[in-house]
């Protein structure tokens, strides 16, 4: 999650919001009041709506262009108010699935109605792009802290393979859950040493 968040107020000029999106490389900008309560978001599409003139080639035949309704000048007039949000304790894997399923570029993170952060697709991609050695160290540390038994950890392309001689079904389940909590893990497999697999 990114915090603090670059935001805009509802009475800010649309041009200011557009400038923030362009200069910061954002696709979504949260709209908040003076108490940091989330009111909505403004997206690239929100800012483009009713601001593009018709293609000049359409005017060659001397037909008058369709009238374009005047575009609002303040963010409040263009922002999206029905916003999908997350709480700070939401897991990155769940957020990633939500973004893909709902075609979201970013999800504001709120504590009650106050904005405390934002998670973008790039943030989720950072976890997928984590180095396998870093993932391996995290998984080994988490398993060691769980303390039930010693596990050998191997990681390739985010896929964690665990092995521990004599692990029973409960040990395997706990190890799978604990290993899956590390950022960047895309799958957890248990190698059955007894069967040579």
Backbone torsions as a table, in degrees:
resi	resn	phi	psi	omega
1	UNK	NA	142.5	176.2
2	UNK	-97.1	128.4	177.8
3	UNK	-154.2	138.5	-2.0
4	UNK	-69.4	164.4	-174.4
5	UNK	-103.5	138.3	171.4
6	UNK	-75.1	124.2	-175.7
7	UNK	-129.6	175.9	176.0
8	UNK	-139.8	151.9	178.3
9	UNK	-90.2	158.9	-178.3
10	UNK	-65.5	-23.9	-179.9
11	UNK	-93.5	6.9	177.7
12	UNK	-70.1	146.6	176.2
13	UNK	-64.0	145.5	178.4
14	UNK	-57.1	-38.9	180.0
15	UNK	-60.6	-37.3	178.6
16	UNK	-64.0	-44.4	178.8
17	UNK	-63.1	-42.0	178.6
18	UNK	-62.5	-41.3	179.3
19	UNK	-63.1	-41.2	178.0
20	UNK	-62.7	-44.5	179.5
21	UNK	-61.5	-44.1	-177.0
22	UNK	-69.4	-48.5	-174.8
23	UNK	-72.1	-29.9	-179.2
24	UNK	-93.5	-11.2	-179.4
25	UNK	74.8	24.2	179.3
26	UNK	-88.4	161.1	172.1
27	UNK	-110.7	-20.0	-176.0
28	UNK	-136.9	138.9	178.5
29	UNK	-129.7	118.3	178.1
30	UNK	-67.0	144.7	177.4
31	UNK	-109.4	123.0	-176.7
32	UNK	-129.7	158.5	174.4
33	UNK	-89.4	-172.0	-176.6
34	UNK	-64.8	-20.6	179.5
35	UNK	-100.2	17.8	-179.6
36	UNK	63.1	23.4	173.7
37	UNK	-79.7	132.6	-178.5
38	UNK	-72.8	123.8	179.3
39	UNK	-104.4	-24.9	-177.5
40	UNK	168.6	-167.8	174.5
41	UNK	-135.3	155.6	173.3
42	UNK	-121.2	129.7	-176.2
43	UNK	-113.1	171.2	176.2
44	UNK	-56.0	-45.1	-178.5
45	UNK	-63.4	-39.5	178.3
46	UNK	-58.6	-40.4	-175.8
47	UNK	-77.1	-27.8	179.7
48	UNK	-79.0	-27.3	-175.6
49	UNK	-56.3	127.6	178.2
50	UNK	63.4	21.0	178.9
51	UNK	-119.8	2.8	-179.5
52	UNK	-108.3	124.9	177.2
53	UNK	-69.2	157.0	177.7
54	UNK	-64.9	158.3	176.7
55	UNK	-58.5	123.6	-178.5
56	UNK	-58.1	-25.1	179.8
57	UNK	-66.1	-21.6	177.7
58	UNK	-69.9	-18.2	-175.8
59	UNK	-91.0	-1.9	-176.9
60	UNK	-59.0	-35.1	-175.6
61	UNK	-87.3	17.7	177.4
62	UNK	58.6	22.0	174.6
63	UNK	-88.6	133.0	-179.0
64	UNK	-65.8	142.8	179.2
65	UNK	-69.2	154.4	174.1
66	UNK	-61.5	136.7	179.4
67	UNK	-65.7	139.7	178.8
68	UNK	-103.6	126.4	178.2
69	UNK	-61.1	145.8	-179.8
70	UNK	-61.5	137.4	-179.4
71	UNK	-83.7	140.1	176.8
72	UNK	-60.0	148.4	-177.4
73	UNK	-96.1	-14.7	-179.7
74	UNK	-112.9	154.4	-178.1
75	UNK	-56.7	-37.2	-178.9
76	UNK	-56.4	-30.1	-177.9
77	UNK	-80.7	-11.7	-177.1
78	UNK	-122.6	-13.7	-172.8
79	UNK	-68.8	157.2	174.4
80	UNK	-92.8	126.4	-176.3
81	UNK	-99.5	-19.4	176.1
82	UNK	-91.1	99.7	-171.0
83	UNK	-115.6	134.4	172.1
84	UNK	-80.8	125.7	-178.2
85	UNK	-123.7	170.8	176.5
86	UNK	-135.6	160.5	173.9
87	UNK	-96.7	160.7	-176.8
88	UNK	-59.9	-22.9	-177.2
89	UNK	-91.2	4.7	-179.0
90	UNK	-72.1	134.5	-177.0
91	UNK	-72.6	145.0	-177.4
92	UNK	-61.4	-33.6	179.5
93	UNK	-65.0	-41.4	178.3
94	UNK	-65.0	-40.9	178.2
95	UNK	-64.6	-40.9	178.7
96	UNK	-61.0	-45.1	177.6
97	UNK	-62.7	-41.4	178.5
98	UNK	-60.2	-44.6	-179.5
99	UNK	-63.2	-43.0	-179.9
100	UNK	-67.8	-48.2	-177.0
101	UNK	-63.8	-37.0	-175.9
102	UNK	-100.8	3.5	179.9
103	UNK	57.5	46.1	-179.1
104	UNK	-98.0	140.6	177.8
105	UNK	-88.8	-26.1	-179.8
106	UNK	-158.4	154.4	178.5
107	UNK	-128.4	118.4	175.4
108	UNK	-66.1	143.7	178.7
109	UNK	-107.4	125.0	-175.8
110	UNK	-124.2	148.7	171.2
111	UNK	-114.8	102.3	-169.1
112	UNK	72.1	-118.6	176.0
113	UNK	-110.9	5.7	-179.6
114	UNK	-91.9	133.7	178.1
115	UNK	-73.8	125.9	179.0
116	UNK	-119.9	-11.2	179.8
117	UNK	-178.7	-175.9	176.2
118	UNK	-150.3	143.3	176.3
119	UNK	-117.9	125.5	179.0
120	UNK	-106.7	170.3	175.5
121	UNK	-59.6	-35.9	179.3
122	UNK	-63.2	-39.3	177.3
123	UNK	-59.7	-43.1	179.3
124	UNK	-67.1	-40.7	178.2
125	UNK	-62.4	-32.6	178.2
126	UNK	-59.7	-37.4	179.4
127	UNK	-68.9	-38.3	178.9
128	UNK	-67.2	-33.5	-176.8
129	UNK	-82.9	-0.8	-178.3
130	UNK	-57.0	144.7	178.7
131	UNK	-63.6	137.5	-179.1
132	UNK	-59.1	-35.7	179.0
133	UNK	-64.5	-40.2	178.5
134	UNK	-65.8	-40.6	177.4
135	UNK	-62.4	-44.9	-179.2
136	UNK	-59.5	-44.1	178.6
137	UNK	-62.4	-43.1	178.8
138	UNK	-61.7	-48.4	-178.1
139	UNK	-61.8	-46.6	179.6
140	UNK	-60.1	-41.7	178.8
141	UNK	-64.0	-43.7	179.0
142	UNK	-64.5	-41.9	180.0
143	UNK	-66.8	-38.4	177.9
144	UNK	-63.5	-41.0	179.1
145	UNK	-66.7	-33.0	177.4
146	UNK	-66.5	-31.2	166.4
147	UNK	69.4	9.3	-178.0
148	UNK	-77.5	-36.0	-179.6
149	UNK	-164.4	168.3	178.9
150	UNK	-89.2	133.1	178.9
151	UNK	-119.6	139.6	169.0
152	UNK	-87.6	133.8	-174.4
153	UNK	-120.0	129.4	172.2
154	UNK	-129.4	140.3	-178.9
155	UNK	-131.7	130.1	175.3
156	UNK	-138.0	119.3	-179.1
157	UNK	54.2	37.6	178.5
158	UNK	82.9	-5.5	178.2
159	UNK	-89.3	119.4	-178.5
160	UNK	-94.1	129.3	173.8
161	UNK	-115.6	124.7	-178.2
162	UNK	-113.3	144.3	173.1
163	UNK	-143.9	142.5	177.2
164	UNK	-157.9	121.2	-177.1
165	UNK	-63.4	130.5	175.8
166	UNK	79.8	13.2	179.5
167	UNK	-68.8	132.8	176.9
168	UNK	-92.4	-178.4	-176.1
169	UNK	-61.1	-38.2	178.5
170	UNK	-65.8	-45.0	177.7
171	UNK	-58.6	-43.4	-178.5
172	UNK	-63.9	-43.0	-179.7
173	UNK	-63.0	-48.1	-179.0
174	UNK	-60.8	-45.1	-179.1
175	UNK	-62.3	-39.9	179.6
176	UNK	-63.6	-44.7	179.9
177	UNK	-65.8	-46.3	-178.4
178	UNK	-63.5	-45.8	-179.1
179	UNK	-64.4	-37.0	-178.7
180	UNK	-67.3	-13.3	179.8
181	UNK	-80.4	-15.5	-177.2
182	UNK	-74.4	134.3	177.9
183	UNK	-59.1	135.4	177.9
184	UNK	97.5	-10.3	179.2
185	UNK	-76.8	125.1	179.5
186	UNK	-105.5	-17.1	176.9
187	UNK	-163.9	152.6	176.4
188	UNK	-127.1	127.9	178.5
189	UNK	-124.4	143.1	176.5
190	UNK	-107.1	123.6	176.4
191	UNK	-87.0	129.9	179.5
192	UNK	-88.1	95.6	-177.5
193	UNK	-63.5	-35.2	-176.9
194	UNK	-63.8	-34.2	-178.6
195	UNK	-94.5	0.0	179.0
196	UNK	74.6	24.4	-178.8
197	UNK	-110.8	NA	NA
